[in-house]
Amino acid sequence: MADATTDEPTFSLPRLQRVVFEVPIQGTSPLIVNRWSEKAKAMMLAAQQTKARPKKEPKDPVANFEASRYRFEDGRDGFPATAFKAAIVHASRLFDGVTQVLVKQTVLVIGDGPDQLVPIEYGDITMREDTPRNASGVADLRYRAQYWPWSTTLRVRTIEGQFDNESILALVDAAGIGGVGEWRPTSPKSATGTYGTFEVAG
């Protein structure tokens, strides 16, 4: 009897090569950020562990503003690379023949540091005071950082031959229509968002 293993196909798979595109972008509307503060995460953990909630402290606008910023260890401001990738994946639905699954699996925006941030260059940073409603419908005061104007350079990594330079530029530019950050057009919590939009620069 012949060895059954001789009938099994043999695969010779080439190693997939990565390629990185550098894409400069510039904001077309202000970028609003809202990082989870360490205090907020500690309160959430305490609630999940059925511990008594600490007494609510008076609101500190400046502290809330500072806590909303994403910062590198050297003090520079940044924004999560994952947010830009999510915008690219979401925008892929605008193109025929490209699936969100394909883009999600093969396109990555490279970030720096433990929080994987993209450095943000900005003209001015201001403290916003907004009055969103919480889960119970009660209006609340929120203090967050806003950058305007702003820009950055995205390092977009994909598989060589998967997308050419023009396709990557098209994907990133389309991602800017939906934007990133708070009150962006694609935010699930706001049907009227106009913030955080951008376009490919140059």
Backbone as CSV, one residue per row, in Angstrom:
resi,resn,N_x,N_y,N_z,CA_x,CA_y,CA_z,C_x,C_y,C_z
1,MET,0.861,-1.187,0.000,0.000,0.000,0.000,0.896,1.235,0.000
2,ALA,0.554,2.203,-0.840,1.363,3.417,-0.925,1.174,4.266,0.331
3,ASP,2.219,4.947,0.678,2.170,5.840,1.827,1.199,6.975,1.524
4,ALA,0.193,7.169,2.368,-0.824,8.190,2.112,-0.235,9.586,2.100
5,THR,0.870,9.764,2.793,1.442,11.111,2.874,1.988,11.582,1.533
6,THR,2.290,10.651,0.629,2.832,11.050,-0.668,1.791,11.723,-1.544
7,ASP,0.514,11.540,-1.231,-0.563,12.141,-2.010,-0.931,13.545,-1.518
8,GLU,-0.364,13.958,-0.418,-0.690,15.275,0.120,0.060,16.358,-0.652
9,PRO,-0.615,17.479,-0.977,0.045,18.557,-1.731,1.128,19.227,-0.893
10,THR,2.136,19.706,-1.574,3.208,20.433,-0.914,3.088,21.912,-1.255
11,PHE,3.095,22.739,-0.239,2.958,24.177,-0.435,4.316,24.851,-0.307
12,SER,4.556,25.806,-1.180,5.750,26.643,-1.092,5.286,28.088,-1.083
13,LEU,5.211,28.658,0.099,4.638,29.991,0.253,5.734,31.039,0.406
14,PRO,5.712,32.071,-0.426,6.702,33.137,-0.274,6.371,33.995,0.940
15,ARG,7.380,34.521,1.577,7.161,35.387,2.729,6.574,36.708,2.259
16,LEU,5.527,37.165,2.925,4.879,38.416,2.559,5.759,39.602,2.972
17,GLN,5.986,40.493,2.041,6.819,41.656,2.301,5.956,42.846,2.716
18,ARG,6.425,43.577,3.719,5.708,44.768,4.166,6.276,46.003,3.492
19,VAL,5.420,46.986,3.303,5.858,48.266,2.755,5.155,49.368,3.544
20,VAL,5.875,50.460,3.787,5.330,51.562,4.581,5.239,52.811,3.709
21,PHE,4.063,53.407,3.703,3.835,54.665,3.007,3.738,55.789,4.039
22,GLU,4.403,56.889,3.801,4.278,58.065,4.670,3.315,59.047,4.008
23,VAL,2.221,59.336,4.721,1.161,60.170,4.149,0.931,61.386,5.041
24,PRO,1.319,62.575,4.600,1.045,63.778,5.389,-0.426,64.172,5.267
25,ILE,-1.036,64.503,6.393,-2.435,64.949,6.374,-2.554,66.266,7.128
26,GLN,-3.588,67.020,6.792,-3.864,68.268,7.500,-5.348,68.309,7.849
27,GLY,-5.631,68.796,9.046,-7.009,68.866,9.487,-7.805,69.879,8.694
28,THR,-9.058,69.552,8.419,-9.969,70.485,7.763,-11.030,70.990,8.736
29,SER,-10.987,70.509,9.960,-11.823,71.019,11.052,-11.102,70.702,12.355
30,PRO,-11.423,71.389,13.450,-10.721,71.173,14.720,-10.818,69.728,15.201
31,LEU,-9.744,69.277,15.865,-9.683,67.936,16.439,-9.974,68.023,17.933
32,ILE,-11.002,67.308,18.389,-11.367,67.262,19.803,-10.973,65.901,20.364
33,VAL,-10.245,65.885,21.472,-9.785,64.621,22.051,-10.446,64.409,23.411
34,ASN,-10.541,63.134,23.796,-11.189,62.808,25.071,-10.626,61.506,25.622
35,ARG,-9.397,61.570,26.079,-8.730,60.386,26.629,-9.353,60.014,27.980
36,TRP,-9.462,58.712,28.205,-9.942,58.257,29.507,-8.899,58.596,30.569
37,SER,-9.294,59.367,31.559,-8.355,59.738,32.612,-8.137,58.564,33.563
38,GLU,-7.002,58.588,34.263,-6.716,57.530,35.244,-7.755,57.541,36.360
39,LYS,-8.245,58.719,36.702,-9.257,58.827,37.753,-10.546,58.146,37.317
40,ALA,-10.952,58.375,36.061,-12.187,57.770,35.560,-12.063,56.250,35.504
41,LYS,-10.889,55.754,35.091,-10.693,54.306,35.036,-10.693,53.700,36.433
42,ALA,-10.134,54.403,37.404,-10.125,53.906,38.782,-11.542,53.835,39.343
43,MET,-12.370,54.834,39.026,-13.757,54.830,39.495,-14.532,53.689,38.852
44,MET,-14.290,53.423,37.569,-14.978,52.330,36.889,-14.581,50.990,37.490
45,LEU,-13.283,50.814,37.778,-12.814,49.573,38.376,-13.432,49.371,39.755
46,ALA,-13.515,50.428,40.529,-14.111,50.329,41.864,-15.577,49.915,41.780
47,ALA,-16.290,50.458,40.781,-17.693,50.104,40.630,-17.854,48.645,40.229
48,GLN,-16.961,48.144,39.365,-17.039,46.756,38.921,-16.645,45.779,40.025
49,GLN,-15.861,46.249,40.986,-15.471,45.400,42.104,-16.407,45.568,43.290
50,THR,-17.534,46.212,43.042,-18.578,46.452,44.058,-18.049,47.172,45.283
51,LYS,-17.033,47.980,45.082,-16.551,48.795,46.188,-17.400,50.057,46.286
52,ALA,-17.394,50.650,47.465,-18.141,51.894,47.628,-17.508,52.979,46.766
53,ARG,-18.349,53.672,46.023,-17.817,54.733,45.188,-17.322,55.893,46.039
54,PRO,-16.167,56.458,45.648,-15.682,57.612,46.405,-16.605,58.812,46.222
55,LYS,-16.603,59.668,47.181,-17.447,60.846,47.108,-17.051,61.692,45.901
56,LYS,-18.063,62.136,45.168,-17.808,62.902,43.960,-17.170,64.238,44.307
57,GLU,-16.014,64.481,43.696,-15.292,65.714,43.975,-15.795,66.838,43.077
58,PRO,-15.574,68.088,43.491,-15.956,69.216,42.644,-15.238,69.128,41.296
59,LYS,-15.947,69.529,40.241,-15.366,69.467,38.895,-14.218,70.459,38.771
60,ASP,-13.118,69.979,38.209,-11.927,70.808,37.998,-11.719,70.932,36.489
61,PRO,-12.179,72.022,35.874,-12.097,72.152,34.411,-10.684,71.992,33.861
62,VAL,-9.707,72.620,34.495,-8.343,72.560,33.986,-7.797,71.133,34.079
63,ALA,-8.063,70.460,35.191,-7.592,69.080,35.357,-8.253,68.159,34.335
64,ASN,-9.546,68.363,34.088,-10.248,67.554,33.094,-9.705,67.807,31.691
65,PHE,-9.401,69.069,31.410,-8.819,69.434,30.124,-7.472,68.741,29.921
66,GLU,-6.609,68.789,30.925,-5.295,68.163,30.822,-5.406,66.644,30.715
67,ALA,-6.361,66.070,31.445,-6.525,64.616,31.435,-7.058,64.113,30.104
68,SER,-7.689,64.973,29.316,-8.263,64.549,28.042,-7.212,64.407,26.953
69,ARG,-6.002,64.919,27.192,-4.959,64.922,26.165,-4.185,63.602,26.150
70,TYR,-3.805,63.176,24.949,-2.916,62.026,24.789,-1.500,62.564,24.718
71,ARG,-0.623,62.080,25.610,0.720,62.641,25.694,1.782,61.557,25.589
72,PHE,2.862,61.894,24.881,4.044,61.048,24.890,4.781,61.264,26.216
73,GLU,5.709,60.377,26.498,6.473,60.502,27.743,7.293,61.782,27.784
74,ASP,7.649,62.320,26.601,8.426,63.556,26.561,7.540,64.810,26.562
75,GLY,6.218,64.619,26.713,5.313,65.759,26.815,4.625,66.160,25.530
76,ARG,5.057,65.620,24.384,4.410,65.959,23.129,2.980,65.434,23.084
77,ASP,2.135,66.132,22.334,0.761,65.689,22.163,0.666,64.699,21.003
78,GLY,-0.214,63.721,21.154,-0.415,62.741,20.112,-1.865,62.314,20.038
79,PHE,-2.114,61.333,19.172,-3.466,60.786,19.032,-3.316,59.322,18.640
80,PRO,-4.225,58.441,19.102,-4.057,57.008,18.864,-4.007,56.633,17.383
81,ALA,-2.992,55.850,17.024,-2.886,55.361,15.652,-4.083,54.495,15.296
82,THR,-4.642,53.799,16.289,-5.786,52.927,16.032,-7.001,53.707,15.550
83,ALA,-7.119,54.963,15.966,-8.252,55.778,15.521,-8.150,56.074,14.030
84,PHE,-6.927,56.335,13.563,-6.745,56.586,12.137,-6.977,55.303,11.334
85,LYS,-6.530,54.157,11.861,-6.796,52.899,11.157,-8.291,52.647,11.069
86,ALA,-9.018,52.867,12.165,-10.462,52.657,12.155,-11.133,53.538,11.104
87,ALA,-10.643,54.773,10.961,-11.205,55.682,9.957,-10.939,55.164,8.554
88,ILE,-9.740,54.598,8.331,-9.396,54.045,7.024,-10.275,52.831,6.715
89,VAL,-10.427,51.941,7.693,-11.261,50.754,7.496,-12.696,51.166,7.187
90,HIS,-13.219,52.136,7.930,-14.591,52.606,7.723,-14.745,53.204,6.326
91,ALA,-13.727,53.921,5.856,-13.809,54.591,4.555,-13.701,53.617,3.393
92,SER,-13.169,52.415,3.629,-12.985,51.465,2.536,-14.306,51.060,1.902
93,ARG,-15.403,51.221,2.630,-16.711,50.856,2.082,-17.129,51.801,0.951
94,LEU,-16.438,52.916,0.822,-16.766,53.882,-0.231,-16.195,53.474,-1.587
95,PHE,-15.377,52.428,-1.617,-14.727,52.007,-2.853,-15.245,50.644,-3.295
96,ASP,-15.483,50.516,-4.590,-15.915,49.240,-5.151,-14.738,48.268,-5.198
97,GLY,-15.008,47.014,-4.880,-13.998,45.976,-4.985,-13.073,45.869,-3.793
98,VAL,-13.276,46.695,-2.781,-12.440,46.646,-1.576,-13.340,46.332,-0.385
99,THR,-12.960,45.341,0.398,-13.760,44.978,1.558,-13.125,45.506,2.840
100,GLN,-13.960,45.754,3.821,-13.454,46.208,5.109,-12.582,45.142,5.757
101,VAL,-12.928,43.872,5.546,-12.140,42.782,6.127,-10.723,42.808,5.566
102,LEU,-10.594,43.004,4.249,-9.277,43.049,3.627,-8.448,44.190,4.189
103,VAL,-9.037,45.380,4.283,-8.305,46.547,4.772,-7.957,46.372,6.250
104,LYS,-8.872,45.827,7.019,-8.616,45.616,8.449,-7.447,44.671,8.677
105,GLN,-7.325,43.652,7.819,-6.287,42.640,8.003,-4.929,43.061,7.446
106,THR,-4.912,43.927,6.439,-3.655,44.193,5.736,-3.140,45.623,5.872
107,VAL,-3.926,46.522,6.447,-3.502,47.921,6.573,-3.346,48.269,8.050
108,LEU,-2.223,48.869,8.381,-1.930,49.246,9.763,-1.346,50.656,9.785
109,VAL,-1.793,51.467,10.733,-1.180,52.776,10.957,-0.218,52.622,12.125
110,ILE,1.045,52.910,11.897,2.088,52.697,12.900,2.092,53.835,13.916
111,GLY,2.062,53.480,15.193,2.148,54.458,16.262,3.448,54.314,17.022
112,ASP,3.715,55.260,17.915,4.946,55.255,18.711,4.611,55.155,20.191
113,GLY,5.532,54.563,20.946,5.388,54.508,22.398,4.418,53.446,22.853
114,PRO,4.299,53.267,24.172,3.430,52.218,24.718,1.960,52.404,24.375
115,ASP,1.536,53.645,24.138,0.139,53.896,23.793,-0.090,53.969,22.292
116,GLN,0.981,53.718,21.502,0.871,53.710,20.040,0.197,54.984,19.529
117,LEU,0.868,56.117,19.767,0.338,57.415,19.376,1.010,57.928,18.110
118,VAL,0.273,58.743,17.391,0.804,59.493,16.257,1.023,60.919,16.738
119,PRO,2.219,61.487,16.601,2.445,62.858,17.085,1.602,63.868,16.313
120,ILE,0.990,64.787,17.044,0.137,65.809,16.447,0.861,67.156,16.475
121,GLU,0.951,67.785,15.318,1.457,69.153,15.241,0.250,70.087,15.178
122,TYR,0.293,71.126,15.961,-0.892,71.978,16.018,-0.503,73.439,16.187
123,GLY,-1.440,74.294,15.811,-1.237,75.729,15.968,-1.630,76.194,17.349
124,ASP,-2.869,75.919,17.747,-3.370,76.315,19.064,-4.080,75.145,19.713
125,ILE,-3.988,75.090,21.036,-4.754,74.130,21.807,-5.627,74.919,22.771
126,THR,-6.928,74.629,22.754,-7.860,75.364,23.595,-8.678,74.402,24.443
127,MET,-9.245,74.912,25.511,-10.087,74.113,26.391,-11.545,74.340,26.010
128,ARG,-12.195,73.286,25.553,-13.606,73.369,25.183,-14.480,73.114,26.401
129,GLU,-15.598,73.801,26.456,-16.631,73.516,27.450,-17.893,73.132,26.689
130,ASP,-18.305,71.867,26.814,-19.491,71.367,26.123,-20.496,70.852,27.142
131,THR,-21.735,70.709,26.687,-22.811,70.257,27.585,-23.517,69.029,27.009
132,PRO,-22.807,67.901,26.896,-23.473,66.672,26.432,-24.366,66.106,27.526
133,ARG,-25.191,65.163,27.158,-26.062,64.511,28.138,-25.494,63.136,28.481
134,ASN,-25.554,62.794,29.749,-25.050,61.486,30.174,-26.086,60.401,29.904
135,ALA,-25.809,59.186,30.351,-26.688,58.054,30.048,-28.106,58.238,30.574
136,SER,-28.258,58.987,31.665,-29.592,59.200,32.237,-30.327,60.367,31.592
137,GLY,-29.677,61.034,30.629,-30.318,62.144,29.940,-30.085,63.499,30.579
138,VAL,-29.321,63.538,31.645,-29.048,64.791,32.347,-27.852,65.486,31.692
139,ALA,-27.969,66.776,31.447,-26.884,67.536,30.838,-25.706,67.635,31.811
140,ASP,-24.509,67.571,31.260,-23.308,67.625,32.080,-22.302,68.549,31.402
141,LEU,-21.398,69.078,32.189,-20.336,69.916,31.640,-19.099,69.057,31.395
142,ARG,-18.530,69.161,30.189,-17.334,68.410,29.859,-16.261,69.386,29.357
143,TYR,-15.034,69.132,29.804,-13.918,69.997,29.413,-12.881,69.132,28.696
144,ARG,-12.636,69.466,27.423,-11.749,68.654,26.597,-10.819,69.551,25.792
145,ALA,-9.744,68.945,25.319,-8.767,69.681,24.518,-9.186,69.706,23.056
146,GLN,-8.933,70.861,22.426,-9.202,71.011,20.999,-7.974,71.592,20.312
147,TYR,-7.586,70.979,19.171,-6.428,71.436,18.402,-6.898,72.044,17.083
148,TRP,-6.369,73.223,16.801,-6.680,73.851,15.515,-5.698,74.988,15.217
149,PRO,-5.097,75.004,14.034,-5.103,73.921,13.048,-4.239,72.754,13.516
150,TRP,-4.324,71.635,12.846,-3.535,70.476,13.231,-3.123,69.674,11.993
151,SER,-2.060,68.906,12.138,-1.571,68.077,11.045,-0.696,66.970,11.620
152,THR,-0.402,65.987,10.811,0.509,64.917,11.189,0.917,64.157,9.937
153,THR,1.818,63.221,10.076,2.198,62.325,8.986,1.909,60.899,9.431
154,LEU,1.049,60.222,8.704,0.708,58.843,9.018,1.673,57.891,8.330
155,ARG,2.151,56.907,9.072,2.954,55.837,8.494,2.038,54.631,8.334
156,VAL,1.656,54.377,7.090,0.680,53.344,6.781,1.418,52.117,6.247
157,ARG,1.307,51.008,6.960,1.987,49.779,6.551,0.981,48.813,5.952
158,THR,1.353,48.195,4.838,0.513,47.193,4.205,1.403,46.153,3.535
159,ILE,0.800,45.191,2.871,1.545,44.143,2.182,1.946,44.645,0.803
160,GLU,3.181,44.417,0.443,3.673,44.871,-0.850,2.839,44.267,-1.981
161,GLY,2.385,45.121,-2.888,1.569,44.673,-4.004,0.083,44.672,-3.724
162,GLN,-0.311,44.834,-2.449,-1.733,44.837,-2.103,-2.389,46.142,-2.549
163,PHE,-1.753,47.263,-2.229,-2.239,48.573,-2.639,-1.058,49.382,-3.161
164,ASP,-1.270,50.131,-4.235,-0.206,51.004,-4.710,-0.293,52.353,-4.003
165,ASN,0.637,53.242,-4.306,0.725,54.520,-3.616,-0.558,55.331,-3.753
166,GLU,-1.112,55.389,-4.970,-2.324,56.174,-5.198,-3.511,55.609,-4.423
167,SER,-3.566,54.290,-4.294,-4.670,53.669,-3.557,-4.594,53.995,-2.068
168,ILE,-3.379,53.975,-1.518,-3.209,54.327,-0.110,-3.603,55.788,0.115
169,LEU,-3.174,56.673,-0.782,-3.549,58.081,-0.666,-5.064,58.242,-0.724
170,ALA,-5.709,57.485,-1.608,-7.159,57.567,-1.742,-7.867,57.085,-0.470
171,LEU,-7.365,55.992,0.115,-7.965,55.464,1.340,-7.829,56.443,2.494
172,VAL,-6.620,57.010,2.662,-6.390,57.951,3.760,-7.223,59.221,3.558
173,ASP,-7.274,59.711,2.326,-8.040,60.920,2.060,-9.528,60.682,2.324
174,ALA,-10.041,59.514,1.939,-11.439,59.189,2.196,-11.703,59.029,3.686
175,ALA,-10.699,58.527,4.429,-10.847,58.394,5.880,-11.080,59.748,6.527
176,GLY,-10.503,60.796,5.932,-10.675,62.134,6.479,-12.089,62.652,6.386
177,ILE,-12.906,62.079,5.499,-14.301,62.505,5.401,-15.045,62.137,6.678
178,GLY,-14.767,60.936,7.192,-15.411,60.504,8.442,-14.733,61.045,9.676
179,GLY,-13.413,61.341,9.556,-12.693,61.986,10.640,-12.333,61.093,11.807
180,VAL,-11.700,61.718,12.798,-11.286,61.043,14.029,-11.621,61.943,15.218
181,GLY,-11.614,61.355,16.404,-11.844,62.146,17.611,-13.323,62.324,17.937
182,GLU,-13.591,63.218,18.862,-14.949,63.476,19.320,-15.732,64.293,18.291
183,TRP,-17.033,64.014,18.215,-17.965,64.743,17.340,-17.548,64.689,15.880
184,ARG,-16.926,63.601,15.478,-16.586,63.405,14.068,-17.857,63.001,13.315
185,PRO,-17.884,63.139,11.997,-19.073,62.761,11.230,-19.499,61.314,11.400
186,THR,-18.535,60.398,11.601,-18.869,58.973,11.728,-19.051,58.533,13.178
187,SER,-19.071,59.471,14.108,-19.241,59.095,15.512,-20.617,58.476,15.733
188,PRO,-20.677,57.313,16.398,-21.980,56.677,16.642,-22.844,57.446,17.625
189,LYS,-22.239,58.393,18.346,-22.978,59.134,19.360,-23.466,60.498,18.870
190,SER,-23.156,60.845,17.626,-23.557,62.154,17.135,-23.892,62.079,15.658
191,ALA,-25.101,62.522,15.301,-25.511,62.530,13.899,-25.173,63.855,13.231
192,THR,-24.578,64.773,13.983,-24.308,66.105,13.443,-22.843,66.491,13.580
193,GLY,-21.965,65.511,13.776,-20.551,65.819,13.979,-19.902,66.431,12.751
194,THR,-19.058,67.427,12.979,-18.316,68.063,11.884,-16.839,68.211,12.230
195,TYR,-16.410,67.652,13.352,-15.035,67.848,13.825,-14.135,66.678,13.423
196,GLY,-12.810,66.918,13.511,-11.836,65.855,13.304,-11.644,65.411,11.871
197,THR,-12.180,66.158,10.892,-12.005,65.783,9.499,-10.628,66.216,9.013
198,PHE,-10.145,65.555,7.961,-8.811,65.876,7.434,-8.716,65.483,5.980
199,GLU,-7.606,65.834,5.334,-7.352,65.465,3.951,-5.867,65.246,3.767
200,VAL,-5.511,64.546,2.698,-4.103,64.359,2.371,-3.531,65.712,1.980
201,ALA,-2.383,66.064,2.545,-1.784,67.374,2.308,-0.958,67.351,1.025
202,GLY,-0.929,68.492,0.347,-0.079,68.621,-0.832,-0.725,68.078,-2.074
